[in-house]
Each structure stands twice: as structure tokens, then as C-alpha cells.
Amino acid sequence: MRQNYSPRDLFIMKKTSRKSLSIVCVIALICVAVWVVFYAIQTYFVLTDGQGIINWGSPHIGRKLTVFVINRITILLLAGLLAAFVFNILKYLRRGMIFNHANVVLLWIMAIVLPIHSFISDNMVFACSDIDHYDWCLTDTPFVYAIVAVLVAILYKLAYDAAEEQKLTI
């Protein structure tokens, strides 16, 4: 049975939903900041610790550092994309919108960066160890992340299109 809500009830629900979404967004931004700080501290210790975390005398130091740097760049890129996504939600929420085109684009970029980051992360053992010979590891994780990220991007795009269509019919 469908319940009819009064305009006052709908206003209260919208206000409560907006407040809840804003709180979740702030928590997400705090988590992104903690994530970046954690990896910055970890990067400092990995690069400055003299206990063989990175074998600086390795004949493959260039490849090791390349893997390490790509890992850190993809972490920063994902953190930046996620922060931009959340900021867009907060910005558009003030206008009464949740779904926006800018976030559709950000999700597609994340769908590209996430599996690359996952593949590099799976192979960080080569960068951060004494070993000089390493066979690259390809797990299912980059594929799963890619599929999930593409599904989320498609669903968000569909929601954005539906919201745009609803605005045109009103």
C-alpha cells in the first residue's frame, strides 16, 4: 500500500536526507585526507629507511622506483578524484541536485585509474624488497575493480540522465 506524504513531511525528509548525505560526504573527505597522510608517511619511511626496504644497489632500481612512483601517483590521483567527486556532490546538493555530469566524468576516469593502481599494488613486493628477479603478478583484482567501477559509472550516468529528464518534464 502506497502512503501519501504531506508537503511538510516531504520537506522534512529532503532536509534530513541532505543533512545525512552532507555528513557522509564530510566523513568521506576526512577518510581521503587520512588515506593521503598515511601513504605520505609510509612513503617517507620506505624511501629513507636504511634497512633494505628498497635495495638502492639493485641493478633494477629504475624499474623498482618506477613501480613505486606509479603506485604513489595513482594513489594521489584516486584520492584527488574521490575528493573532487565528494566536493561536487556537496556543491550540487546546495542546488537540490545529487547527480551531475562532472561526477559522471570523474567516475569514468576512476574506472580507468583503479585497475591500473590495483595491478601496480599487486606488484609492489618487487619495488619494496631486496629481490632482483620478479615475475609480474596478474590477479583477478584489476578486472574485478574495473567491472565494479564501470558498473557504478553506468548506474550513476543512468541516474543523472533520469534526473535530467525529470527536470525537463516538470
FENSULWO-V10278 format. One record per residue. SS is DSSP state (hx for helix, st for strand, lp for the rest). PSI is psi in whole degrees, -180 to 180 (* if undefined). D_CENTER is the distance of its C-alpha to the mean C-alpha in whole Angstrom. Layout:
BEGIN
ss=SS psi=PSI d_center=D_CENTER
ss=SS psi=PSI d_center=D_CENTER
END
This chain:
BEGIN
ss=lp psi=132 d_center=40
ss=lp psi=134 d_center=38
ss=lp psi=136 d_center=38
ss=lp psi=130 d_center=38
ss=lp psi=144 d_center=37
ss=lp psi=160 d_center=39
ss=hx psi=-34 d_center=37
ss=hx psi=-43 d_center=37
ss=hx psi=-43 d_center=35
ss=hx psi=-40 d_center=32
ss=hx psi=-43 d_center=32
ss=hx psi=-42 d_center=31
ss=hx psi=-43 d_center=29
ss=hx psi=-43 d_center=27
ss=hx psi=-43 d_center=27
ss=hx psi=-42 d_center=26
ss=hx psi=-43 d_center=23
ss=hx psi=-42 d_center=22
ss=hx psi=-44 d_center=23
ss=hx psi=-44 d_center=21
ss=hx psi=-38 d_center=18
ss=hx psi=-41 d_center=18
ss=hx psi=-44 d_center=18
ss=hx psi=-40 d_center=15
ss=hx psi=-42 d_center=13
ss=hx psi=-42 d_center=15
ss=hx psi=-41 d_center=14
ss=hx psi=-41 d_center=10
ss=hx psi=-39 d_center=11
ss=hx psi=-43 d_center=13
ss=hx psi=-40 d_center=11
ss=hx psi=-43 d_center=9
ss=hx psi=-43 d_center=12
ss=hx psi=-41 d_center=13
ss=hx psi=-48 d_center=11
ss=hx psi=-43 d_center=12
ss=hx psi=-43 d_center=15
ss=hx psi=-49 d_center=15
ss=hx psi=-29 d_center=14
ss=hx psi=-44 d_center=17
ss=hx psi=-45 d_center=20
ss=hx psi=-42 d_center=19
ss=hx psi=-43 d_center=19
ss=hx psi=-48 d_center=22
ss=hx psi=-37 d_center=24
ss=hx psi=-41 d_center=23
ss=hx psi=-21 d_center=25
ss=hx psi=-14 d_center=28
ss=lp psi=130 d_center=29
ss=lp psi=17 d_center=32
ss=lp psi=27 d_center=32
ss=lp psi=21 d_center=31
ss=lp psi=-45 d_center=27
ss=lp psi=125 d_center=27
ss=lp psi=97 d_center=30
ss=lp psi=-18 d_center=31
ss=lp psi=3 d_center=34
ss=lp psi=142 d_center=33
ss=lp psi=-13 d_center=34
ss=lp psi=25 d_center=30
ss=hx psi=-34 d_center=29
ss=hx psi=-45 d_center=28
ss=hx psi=-40 d_center=26
ss=hx psi=-47 d_center=24
ss=hx psi=-34 d_center=23
ss=hx psi=-46 d_center=22
ss=hx psi=-45 d_center=19
ss=hx psi=-45 d_center=19
ss=hx psi=-42 d_center=18
ss=hx psi=-39 d_center=16
ss=hx psi=-48 d_center=14
ss=hx psi=-36 d_center=13
ss=hx psi=-43 d_center=13
ss=hx psi=-33 d_center=10
ss=hx psi=-48 d_center=8
ss=hx psi=-39 d_center=9
ss=hx psi=-45 d_center=8
ss=hx psi=-40 d_center=4
ss=hx psi=-42 d_center=6
ss=hx psi=-43 d_center=8
ss=hx psi=-42 d_center=6
ss=hx psi=-43 d_center=4
ss=hx psi=-43 d_center=8
ss=hx psi=-40 d_center=10
ss=hx psi=-47 d_center=9
ss=hx psi=-42 d_center=10
ss=hx psi=-39 d_center=13
ss=hx psi=-40 d_center=14
ss=hx psi=-47 d_center=14
ss=hx psi=-40 d_center=16
ss=hx psi=-48 d_center=18
ss=hx psi=-23 d_center=19
ss=hx psi=-34 d_center=20
ss=lp psi=-28 d_center=23
ss=lp psi=0 d_center=24
ss=lp psi=16 d_center=24
ss=lp psi=145 d_center=21
ss=lp psi=-43 d_center=18
ss=lp psi=131 d_center=17
ss=lp psi=158 d_center=17
ss=hx psi=-36 d_center=17
ss=hx psi=-40 d_center=15
ss=hx psi=-28 d_center=12
ss=hx psi=-46 d_center=13
ss=hx psi=-44 d_center=13
ss=hx psi=-40 d_center=9
ss=hx psi=-37 d_center=9
ss=hx psi=-37 d_center=11
ss=hx psi=-42 d_center=10
ss=hx psi=-36 d_center=6
ss=hx psi=-24 d_center=9
ss=hx psi=-44 d_center=11
ss=hx psi=-37 d_center=9
ss=hx psi=-47 d_center=7
ss=hx psi=-31 d_center=11
ss=hx psi=-47 d_center=12
ss=hx psi=-42 d_center=10
ss=hx psi=-45 d_center=12
ss=hx psi=-46 d_center=15
ss=hx psi=-42 d_center=15
ss=hx psi=-38 d_center=14
ss=hx psi=-23 d_center=17
ss=lp psi=15 d_center=20
ss=hx psi=-19 d_center=19
ss=hx psi=-31 d_center=22
ss=hx psi=-44 d_center=24
ss=hx psi=-37 d_center=23
ss=lp psi=42 d_center=24
ss=lp psi=174 d_center=27
ss=lp psi=-15 d_center=31
ss=lp psi=143 d_center=31
ss=lp psi=-21 d_center=32
ss=lp psi=132 d_center=32
ss=lp psi=131 d_center=28
ss=lp psi=127 d_center=28
ss=lp psi=141 d_center=24
ss=lp psi=126 d_center=23
ss=lp psi=107 d_center=21
ss=lp psi=-178 d_center=20
ss=lp psi=-12 d_center=19
ss=hx psi=-48 d_center=15
ss=hx psi=-35 d_center=14
ss=hx psi=-42 d_center=16
ss=hx psi=-46 d_center=15
ss=hx psi=-41 d_center=11
ss=hx psi=-45 d_center=12
ss=hx psi=-46 d_center=14
ss=hx psi=-43 d_center=12
ss=hx psi=-41 d_center=10
ss=hx psi=-42 d_center=13
ss=hx psi=-43 d_center=14
ss=hx psi=-43 d_center=12
ss=hx psi=-42 d_center=12
ss=hx psi=-45 d_center=16
ss=hx psi=-42 d_center=16
ss=hx psi=-40 d_center=15
ss=hx psi=-43 d_center=17
ss=hx psi=-41 d_center=20
ss=hx psi=-41 d_center=19
ss=hx psi=-47 d_center=19
ss=hx psi=-42 d_center=22
ss=hx psi=-41 d_center=24
ss=hx psi=-40 d_center=24
ss=hx psi=-42 d_center=25
ss=hx psi=-37 d_center=28
ss=hx psi=-38 d_center=29
ss=hx psi=-36 d_center=29
ss=hx psi=-29 d_center=31
ss=hx psi=-14 d_center=33
ss=lp psi=* d_center=34
END
